């Protein structure tokens, strides 16, 4: 899995309820409209670095008019991570729908029903995001 430091918006960040990523990606002037979700599938990868506590977590890709991701926030895409899945190493790709985002700055926001979760998030293409392959015990024996 490749993590581009220039697209990283959170680095093992501890998220509480309704927290936004510590950084954002600046897409530049919004006129002409920069539709980064059109063409090659782009979105945010989110990998859990410290397991969630208490309840499921909603991870949203958001856009805003300011770099701190606090003004005129729009939700561009979202997923829910059940508590049972929110363990260290769990990764998910949250795709930007075509024609999005609608504002200059993009980042990630998490919402938990109490408790916390820590994660790393970065802007990437779907082709560069891959879940590491799992190794399974072989179901056969070789005899000589």
Secondary structure by P-SEA (a helix, b strand, c coil): ccccccccccccccccccccccbbbbccccccccccccccbbbbbbbbcbbbccbbbbbbbccccccccccccccccccccccccccccbbbbbbbccccccccccbbbbbcccccccbbbbbbccccccccbbbbcccccccc
